[in-house]
């Protein structure tokens, strides 16, 4: 469930932000903000489905997923292929996400 929630959240967040990008940077009509806001609300809801005792930890681990998903968006939607440094950076971030989510928790 966590992986699906993160993937859905990434798609919703990127799509929502892209709608605002289209409106404010590419001179699309202001109504682009409406689906953008709906998509960002869906993003926030999906993050609540992540199996984590702490919101901050769920959000931190999501960061790596967001970075990787943004590069997929770059490639598929904007038609700009990521370079090797993009891919290495995304790999490092995803590794960090796995460490955050999978590490055994102990009290200090």
Helices and strands as residue ranges (DSSP letters): H 2-25, H 32-47, H 55-76, H 84-102
